[in-house]
């Protein structure tokens, strides 16, 4: 699989390292040093993935993310040095598809890029059935199966799994889950979400210490594994 | 003096004039019951000036009446009991009316004084509460108190976070301040007390120079009182002023506390900003190193096997460096006392997450999880406690021989959750049991000596405890965390 990756990064050494590393993995790479350049390049070149460093000089990462979102259909992977969990959540809620913490190895980065590309392909195919390992979530029929065996979920459990499935592969923040499952005026806390996730895992036959379907994103939320 | 005697002059002169008038009338006509006119005049004197002038008037009336109108006219001779009775009636009327009038006047004076006090207190309170600066408002109150006739000196000493600050009114010496602190800390008044809206002055051994102390919620009133002549109205006013000072001192304390909280918040923000910029400075070069080295390790980079191996070794070193920097930053963050993000968490979930992260390393060891399903949640920062569990598990992995056992467990003990991580590795020597949590102390050649030190600080920041001991199977680390107060989810 290959694709166009726009690297938004201000440090020349890091630019060189990423450009070389991604090209060795068959990606088509362009580099932008500032947020303005990134927005311009995203509109002209139409990359599949934007690798956006949050610590940019001038127009910062969050502003760039906001400016990119309406203009480009590219998936955005946010990159940051020791981001607070709040920054991760803020980036996800602002429309980022994933985040990577610096320092990272090229292999890890390539895996993340491939994952968002795969998800884009799934979304474009418009397939109403989402698969994660042995489970199958049929959004059209509101049906969930594990190894072809139907699983009965409560409406809350199904709704939570559906939100994760719609964002399959992408971390979904606790606040987004609360809002989408319990509504805008939810007076829930994260403990409620955890309780429901634990119930779903139990019904899917998943082990929290070695989960195959719903993965914890500590301090951020949950992610439905797609593979 | 002249003013005091004037009513008596009027009493005597008025009665003479009245007698002349009655004389003029009786020259033309004989009128009975003339003494009633004298009664009226005595009534008026009593109501107007009180007892003294009324009695003077009644005696003068009796003498003049007796002299001019009672036969034998021209003498003071009293001939019968009827005339004596007349004198007694006049005197009695004088006494009773003057008494009535006097008490009426007193009541009126009291109510006027009361109205005056309320008005001046109201004005004082309004002025004090309108003054944006509490200290000047307190000075207003202290000056008003010092102006009262029963007060000689009046001062207010604020207690700011346990420290005395002489604030308003008379200047007080070090000894008075010391006494004020004593009175405040013992909550014990000295020399005066306040009850039912008035001040009571107690007898003191030191005489007129003795200082009195009255502890309030956020400060102390320090004053000396006149040793006699305490007007009750003044004492009530003093009590009211002290109540006002109490309120103002409270307001001052609240303002100081919020100011201090703002200051602490600002210094926390500064610490966080410094740490965040330090993280960036230390981590960015490592990020470039790792991105470059791992890029070179890709097969397409075309390095020879030997070279690729070298590049991979370098990347491992960069990863180690990254961990060390991360640990040191975590430690400074904890030492800066930055806030925890606490929420109710299931300990089983936290442990499961830590085990998931270490999945690759636990394969040839037996991992026993002894965590009951029905444990109540702990009040913890997910990431920080996650780090503690990971640190303890990594430590256990390091010391457990292949096919050895690692156990992680938890139980409720009182209002805490007690959790442990145990391994079947060699015991820790007794002398080292206390030192394992010291910063930079390590038994490992490649360890940073920070993992357990961080764990201890994280647990203690949660109000918990952590300890190391040797069990029969091997070393065990036990930590306690407070349980969360939550309502069960619907």
Interface residues (C-beta under 8 A of the other chain):
Chain A: X11 X13 X14 X16 X17 X18 X20 X21 X23 X24 X25 X26 X55 X81 X82 X85 X102 X103 X104 X105 X106 X107 X109 X188 X189 X190 X191 X192 X194 X195 X196 X198 X207 X208 X209 X210 X211 X215 X216 X218 X219
Chain B: X276 X279 X280 X283 X284 X286 X287 X288 X289 X290 X291 X292 X294 X295 X296 X297 X298 X299 X300 X301 X315 X318 X319 X322 X326 X329 X341 X343 X344 X345 X346 X348 X349 X351 X352 X353 X355 X356 X359 X369 X377 X382 X383 X386 X486 X489
